[in-house]
Amino acid sequence: MRGESCRLGKSTERRVYTVGGDCYRRRVGEAQPSGEPAVQGEAAMRREIGVLLGVTIVVNASIGTGIFKMPADTVRLAGSLSASFAMWAVGGLIALCGALSLAELAAAIPRSGGLCEYLRRAYGPTVAFLFGWAELTLLIPSAVGSFAKLAAEALAPLFRLGPGAVPWISVFIVCACTAANLFDVRSSARWQAWLSAVKYAGVALLALAGLCAPLDPAARAALPVAAAGAYRAAPSLTGCFAALVSVMWAYDGWSNLAGVAGEARDPARTLPRALVLGTCLVALVYLAANLGYARALGLSGLRGSISGLAAANLADVTLGARGRGLLEVLIVLSCLGGCMSSLLTDSRVFVPLSTERVFPRAIGQVSPITGVPSRAVLICGALGASYVLLRSFEQLADAFVVGFFPFYILGVCAVPVLRRREPDLPRPFRVPAYPLVPLVFLAGAAALLCGAFSGVDRTALYAFAIMGLGLPLRFLWGRWARLA
């Protein structure tokens, strides 16, 4: 019934369903009253995520491939160690401001799909459809594919397999992560919690080794040397903006928890705390790791890591051959966690879209047994498996960043839009230092897009072409849905 608290009690005889800010409580198995909206998809989902699991989802989604591979790229583009470190600090600030902005929306509108629901409330169903289309065809497959690709590149040498086996190992990894996400959300989140703890500890140990371990002069002397012209001679504003694209790929994941807001216990308390705490933990370990890279490898060592993993060179210099083997295991676990997290959180976008008939209902259908949108998980997994056969890691990562940030910008802009349009909407959490925090995020996002367009390639063009194709499809689906 309306007006009751949305907090779930310990009783298993009643469930509370939150739809668009309104609360509905009824007995399990009780028929839906005629006055309630159609919430079949979300009604079947279970609120089982607390603050701790929420933090692990943010950490797991963020720590994937970027901190192992991107530090060399940022030094190459930024032109110096200090400029590169500054970009990592700026990236952490941008991610934190984005998380604070999204926390207000998540606490006020705790529905599955997160960002997609905020876009629908603020701008209407067309923008929400375009986001769902981009998620289905570009963003989730690119994220899943990039994680699987790097994991396969680390696994192939361990099993003494050639480069030709990498795509097929990647496909196997995507299939395994897809299968794991077909179980109920609590089981999936617990698996990810263990992976999050292991890889966060691994990155922290990597940072500690770079900062404190004695260096092997022979290993450092054997580091690869970057080819002439492979890096900028001096820092530049354009180069720093381009480096920010790589940095934000590493930080991305701060928004993922909002995607499972419909499965969070006491969302007004859980979502803001987990979003902000998870983002801060990631930023701290990333900055420590970059200081470790700078000490262990120096400018020349990082520049020479462009074609490979900077983390592997750091392990060679500080821990030797055994350390490199442990690092490869850590990379595999990190990529598995990132792949599973993308499928867990992003697949929930299609539940509210299908409920509101913005998207075909079959895609967002929730399994009555597991409470998981299994069809959406399977579709995203299948597309991710096909992407790894067609694109490189760098192309997949660039497509994800270029495709996602326009929607991030619209999502943060939804904070003032909904404050003006829905002033009476209960907001248990409000953005601190408003409007400064959203403005900082928007300025950083604008710089990132400038960096992306300063080196426009086919990957960026493909990303925008795929998103643009959603406009005619939205028109056709809208007409069909009205006639059906």
C-alpha positions in Angstrom: 0.0 0.0 0.0 1.2 3.5 -0.7 2.8 5.6 2.0 4.5 2.7 3.9 8.2 2.6 4.4 10.2 0.9 1.7 12.4 -0.9 4.3 12.2 -4.7 4.2 11.6 -6.5 7.4 12.9 -9.9 8.3 9.5 -11.6 7.6 9.5 -13.7 4.5 5.7 -13.5 4.2 5.7 -10.0 2.8 7.7 -8.2 0.2 8.0 -4.5 -0.6 8.2 -3.4 -4.2 9.4 0.1 -5.0 8.3 1.5 -8.4 9.1 5.1 -9.4 9.5 6.2 -5.8 6.2 4.6 -4.7 6.1 1.7 -2.3 3.9 -1.4 -2.5 3.6 -4.1 0.1 1.7 -7.4 -0.4 2.0 -11.0 0.7 4.0 -13.4 -1.4 1.7 -15.0 -4.0 -1.0 -12.4 -3.4 -2.6 -11.1 -6.6 -1.6 -7.6 -7.8 -4.3 -5.0 -7.0 -5.8 -3.2 -9.9 -4.5 0.1 -8.7 -0.8 -0.8 -8.8 1.4 -0.4 -11.9 2.6 -3.4 -13.8 5.8 -4.4 -12.0 6.0 -8.1 -12.8 9.7 -7.9 -13.7 10.9 -6.0 -10.7 8.4 -7.7 -8.3 10.2 -11.0 -9.0 13.6 -9.5 -8.0 15.0 -9.9 -4.4 16.4 -7.1 -2.2 19.5 -8.9 -0.9 22.4 -6.5 -1.4 23.7 -4.6 1.7 26.4 -2.0 2.1 29.3 -4.5 2.2 28.1 -6.3 -1.0 27.4 -3.0 -2.6 31.0 -1.8 -2.0 32.4 -5.1 -3.4 30.3 -4.6 -6.5 31.7 -1.1 -7.1 35.3 -2.4 -6.4 34.8 -5.5 -8.6 33.4 -3.5 -11.5 36.2 -0.9 -11.3 39.3 -3.0 -10.8 39.6 -5.0 -14.0 42.1 -4.4 -16.8 42.9 -0.7 -16.5 45.3 -0.5 -13.6 47.5 -3.3 -15.2 47.6 -2.0 -18.7 46.7 1.7 -18.8 49.5 3.4 -16.8 51.9 3.0 -19.7 49.4 4.6 -22.0 48.8 7.5 -19.7 52.5 8.3 -19.5 52.9 8.0 -23.3 50.0 10.5 -23.9 50.5 12.8 -20.9 54.3 13.2 -21.6 55.7 12.9 -18.0 55.3 11.0 -14.8 53.9 14.0 -12.9 51.3 14.8 -15.6 50.3 11.1 -15.7 49.9 11.0 -11.9 47.9 14.2 -12.1 45.5 12.6 -14.6 45.0 9.6 -12.3 44.2 12.0 -9.4 41.8 14.0 -11.6 40.2 10.8 -12.8 39.5 9.7 -9.2 38.0 13.1 -8.5 35.7 12.9 -11.5 34.6 9.4 -10.6 33.9 10.5 -7.0 31.9 13.5 -8.1 29.9 11.2 -10.5 29.3 8.7 -7.7 28.1 11.5 -5.4 25.7 12.8 -8.0 24.4 9.4 -8.9 23.9 8.6 -5.2 21.2 11.2 -4.9 19.3 9.7 -7.8 19.8 6.1 -6.6 18.5 6.8 -3.1 15.5 8.7 -4.4 14.7 6.3 -7.3 15.9 2.8 -6.1 14.8 0.9 -9.2 16.7 -1.7 -11.2 18.4 -0.3 -14.2 19.8 2.7 -12.4 21.1 5.2 -14.9 18.5 4.1 -17.5 15.6 4.9 -15.1 17.0 8.3 -14.3 17.3 9.1 -18.0 13.7 8.0 -18.5 12.4 10.2 -15.7 14.4 13.2 -16.7 14.3 13.1 -20.5 11.6 10.6 -21.6 11.5 7.2 -23.1 13.4 8.0 -26.3 16.7 8.7 -24.4 16.1 5.7 -22.2 15.6 3.5 -25.3 18.8 4.8 -26.8 20.7 4.0 -23.6 19.2 0.5 -23.5 20.1 0.0 -27.2 23.7 1.2 -26.6 24.0 -1.1 -23.6 22.7 -4.1 -25.5 24.7 -3.7 -28.7 27.8 -1.8 -27.7 28.5 -1.1 -24.0 28.0 -4.5 -22.3 29.5 -6.6 -25.1 32.5 -4.2 -25.2 33.1 -4.3 -21.5 32.7 -8.1 -21.3 34.8 -8.7 -24.4 37.7 -6.5 -23.2 37.8 -8.2 -19.8 37.7 -11.7 -21.4 40.4 -10.7 -24.0 43.0 -9.6 -21.4 42.3 -12.6 -19.2 42.8 -14.9 -22.3 46.1 -13.1 -23.1 47.3 -13.8 -19.6 46.1 -17.5 -19.6 47.5 -18.5 -23.0 51.2 -18.4 -21.9 50.4 -20.3 -18.7 49.1 -23.2 -20.8 51.7 -22.7 -23.5 49.2 -21.8 -26.1 49.9 -19.6 -29.1 48.2 -16.2 -29.9 45.6 -18.0 -32.1 44.1 -19.6 -29.0 43.4 -16.2 -27.4 40.0 -15.5 -29.1 38.6 -18.9 -28.2 39.8 -18.7 -24.6 38.0 -15.4 -24.5 34.8 -16.9 -25.8 35.1 -19.7 -23.1 35.6 -17.0 -20.4 32.5 -15.0 -21.5 30.4 -18.2 -21.6 31.5 -19.2 -18.1 30.8 -15.7 -16.6 27.4 -15.7 -18.3 26.5 -19.1 -16.8 27.6 -17.8 -13.3 25.3 -14.8 -13.6 22.2 -17.0 -14.2 22.0 -17.9 -10.5 20.2 -15.7 -8.0 21.7 -12.3 -7.3 23.0 -13.1 -3.8 25.0 -16.1 -5.0 26.5 -14.0 -7.8 27.2 -11.1 -5.6 29.0 -13.4 -3.0 31.2 -14.8 -5.7 32.1 -11.3 -6.8 32.7 -10.3 -3.2 35.4 -12.9 -2.9 36.9 -11.9 -6.3 36.8 -8.3 -5.2 38.7 -9.0 -2.0 41.4 -11.0 -3.7 42.1 -8.6 -6.5 41.9 -5.5 -4.3 44.5 -7.1 -2.0 46.5 -8.0 -5.1 46.6 -4.5 -6.5 47.5 -3.2 -3.0 50.4 -5.7 -2.8 51.5 -4.6 -6.3 51.5 -1.0 -5.2 53.4 -2.0 -2.0 56.0 -3.9 -4.0 56.6 -1.0 -6.3 56.9 1.4 -3.3 58.9 -0.7 -0.9 60.5 -3.8 -2.5 64.2 -3.7 -3.4 64.7 -3.2 -7.1 66.6 -5.7 -9.4 69.0 -3.5 -11.4 69.5 -6.3 -14.0 65.8 -6.7 -14.6 65.3 -2.9 -14.8 68.1 -2.6 -17.3 66.4 -5.4 -19.5 63.1 -3.5 -19.7 61.9 -2.8 -23.3 62.7 0.6 -24.7 59.9 2.6 -26.4 60.4 3.3 -30.1 61.3 6.8 -31.2 58.1 8.9 -31.6 56.0 6.5 -29.5 55.5 9.1 -26.8 55.1 12.8 -26.4 58.3 14.7 -25.7 56.6 17.0 -23.1 53.3 17.4 -21.3 50.5 19.1 -23.3 46.9 19.9 -22.6 45.7 17.8 -25.6 47.9 14.9 -24.4 46.5 15.0 -20.9 42.9 15.1 -22.2 43.7 12.0 -24.3 45.3 10.3 -21.3 42.2 10.9 -19.3 40.3 8.6 -21.7 42.6 5.7 -20.6 42.3 6.7 -17.0 38.5 6.8 -17.0 38.4 3.3 -18.5 40.3 2.1 -15.4 38.0 4.0 -13.0 34.7 3.0 -14.8 32.5 0.9 -12.5 31.6 3.6 -10.0 28.1 3.7 -11.6 27.4 0.0 -11.8 25.8 -0.4 -8.3 22.9 1.8 -9.4 22.0 -0.9 -11.9 21.1 -3.3 -9.1 19.4 -0.6 -7.0 16.1 -2.6 -7.2 17.9 -5.5 -5.4 19.4 -3.4 -2.5 18.2 -3.6 1.1 17.3 -0.2 2.6 18.4 1.5 -0.6 18.3 5.0 0.9 21.1 4.0 3.2 22.9 1.3 1.2 23.3 2.9 -2.2 25.0 6.3 -1.3 27.3 4.7 1.2 28.4 1.9 -1.0 28.8 4.1 -4.1 31.0 6.7 -2.3 33.0 4.3 -0.2 33.7 1.9 -3.1 34.8 4.7 -5.4 37.2 6.2 -2.7 38.8 2.8 -2.1 39.4 2.3 -5.8 40.9 5.8 -6.2 43.3 5.3 -3.2 44.7 1.9 -4.4 45.1 3.3 -8.0 47.1 6.3 -6.8 49.3 4.1 -4.7 49.8 1.7 -7.6 50.9 4.6 -9.9 53.4 5.8 -7.4 54.7 2.2 -7.3 55.0 2.1 -11.1 56.9 5.4 -11.0 59.4 4.2 -8.5 60.0 0.7 -9.9 60.0 1.5 -13.6 60.6 5.2 -14.0 59.6 7.2 -17.1 61.6 5.1 -19.6 60.3 1.8 -18.1 56.7 2.9 -18.4 57.2 4.2 -21.9 58.7 0.8 -22.9 55.6 -1.0 -21.5 53.3 0.4 -24.2 52.9 -2.9 -26.1 52.5 -5.0 -23.0 51.5 -4.8 -19.3 53.2 -2.3 -17.1 52.3 -4.4 -14.1 54.2 -7.4 -15.6 57.4 -5.3 -15.8 56.9 -4.0 -12.3 56.6 -7.6 -11.1 59.8 -8.6 -12.9 61.8 -5.7 -11.4 60.5 -6.2 -7.8 59.5 -9.8 -7.4 61.2 -11.8 -10.2 59.7 -14.7 -12.2 57.5 -16.0 -9.4 56.0 -12.5 -9.0 55.2 -12.4 -12.7 53.4 -15.7 -12.4 51.3 -14.5 -9.4 50.6 -11.3 -11.3 49.2 -13.3 -14.3 46.8 -15.1 -11.9 45.8 -11.8 -10.4 45.0 -10.4 -13.8 42.9 -13.4 -14.7 40.9 -13.1 -11.4 40.5 -9.3 -12.0 39.2 -9.8 -15.5 36.8 -12.6 -14.4 35.4 -10.3 -11.7 35.0 -7.4 -14.1 33.3 -9.6 -16.7 30.9 -11.0 -14.1 30.2 -7.6 -12.7 29.3 -6.1 -16.1 26.8 -8.9 -16.7 25.4 -8.7 -13.2 24.7 -5.0 -13.0 24.3 -3.8 -16.6 21.8 -6.5 -17.6 19.3 -5.1 -15.0 18.9 -2.0 -17.3 16.4 -4.0 -19.4 14.0 -4.9 -16.5 12.5 -1.4 -16.1 12.7 -0.7 -19.8 10.6 -3.8 -20.5 8.3 -3.1 -17.6 7.5 0.3 -19.0 7.2 -1.1 -22.6 10.1 1.1 -23.7 11.9 -2.1 -24.8 10.5 -5.5 -25.8 9.2 -7.2 -22.7 10.8 -10.5 -23.6 14.4 -9.1 -23.2 13.9 -7.9 -19.6 11.8 -10.9 -18.4 12.9 -12.0 -14.9 13.2 -15.7 -14.1 10.6 -16.6 -11.4 13.1 -19.1 -9.9 16.3 -17.1 -9.6 14.9 -13.5 -9.8 17.5 -12.8 -12.5 16.8 -11.3 -16.0 18.2 -14.4 -17.6 17.4 -13.6 -21.2 19.2 -10.2 -21.0 22.2 -11.9 -19.5 22.3 -14.5 -22.2 21.9 -12.0 -25.0 24.7 -9.8 -23.6 27.0 -12.8 -23.1 26.4 -13.9 -26.7 27.2 -10.5 -28.1 30.3 -10.2 -25.9 31.5 -13.6 -27.2 31.1 -12.4 -30.8 32.9 -9.1 -30.1 36.1 -10.8 -28.9 36.4 -12.6 -32.2 36.2 -9.3 -34.1 37.9 -6.5 -32.1 41.2 -5.9 -30.1 41.3 -5.0 -26.4 42.1 -1.4 -27.2 39.2 -1.1 -29.6 36.8 -2.6 -27.2 37.9 -0.3 -24.3 37.8 2.8 -26.5 34.3 2.0 -27.7 33.1 1.5 -24.2 34.4 4.9 -22.9 33.3 6.9 -25.9 29.9 5.2 -25.9 29.2 5.5 -22.1 30.2 9.1 -21.2 27.5 10.9 -23.1 25.0 9.0 -21.0 27.0 9.7 -17.8 26.8 13.4 -18.6 23.0 13.2 -19.1 22.7 11.2 -15.9 24.5 13.8 -13.8 22.5 16.6 -15.5 19.3 14.7 -14.4 20.1 15.8 -10.8 19.1 19.5 -11.4 16.4 18.5 -14.0 14.6 16.2 -11.5 15.1 18.7 -8.6 13.1 21.2 -10.7 10.6 18.8 -12.2 9.9 16.7 -9.1 10.6 18.9 -6.1 8.5 16.8 -3.8 10.3 13.5 -4.5 11.8 12.3 -1.2 15.6 12.6 -1.4 17.2 10.7 1.5 20.6 11.7 0.2 21.5 15.0 -1.4 24.7 15.8 -3.4 27.0 17.7 -1.0 28.4 21.1 -2.2 25.7 21.3 -4.9 26.0 22.4 -7.7 29.8 22.4 -7.5 30.1 18.5 -7.4 28.1 17.9 -10.6 29.9 20.8 -12.3 33.3 19.2 -11.6 32.1 16.0 -13.1 30.7 17.7 -16.2 33.9 19.6 -16.7 36.0 16.4 -16.4 33.6 14.6 -18.8 33.9 17.4 -21.3 37.7 17.2 -21.1 37.5 13.4 -21.6 35.4 13.7 -24.7 37.8 16.4 -26.1 40.6 13.9 -25.6 38.6 11.1 -27.3 37.8 13.3 -30.4 41.4 14.6 -30.6 42.3 11.2 -31.9 39.1 10.1 -33.5 39.4 6.7 -35.2 37.1 4.1 -36.6 36.3 2.8 -33.1 34.7 6.1 -32.0 32.9 6.4 -35.3 31.5 2.8 -35.0 30.4 3.5 -31.5 28.4 6.6 -32.5 27.0 4.9 -35.6 25.7 2.0 -33.5 24.0 4.4 -31.0 22.6 6.5 -33.9 21.0 3.4 -35.4 18.8 3.3 -32.2 16.8 6.4 -33.3 15.0 4.8 -36.3 14.6 1.6 -34.2 13.0 3.6 -31.4 10.5 5.1 -33.9 9.6 1.7 -35.3 9.3 0.1 -31.9 7.2 3.0 -30.6 4.7 2.6 -33.4 4.5 -1.2 -33.0 4.1 -0.9 -29.2 1.2 1.5 -29.6 -0.6 -0.8 -32.1 0.0 -4.0 -30.1 
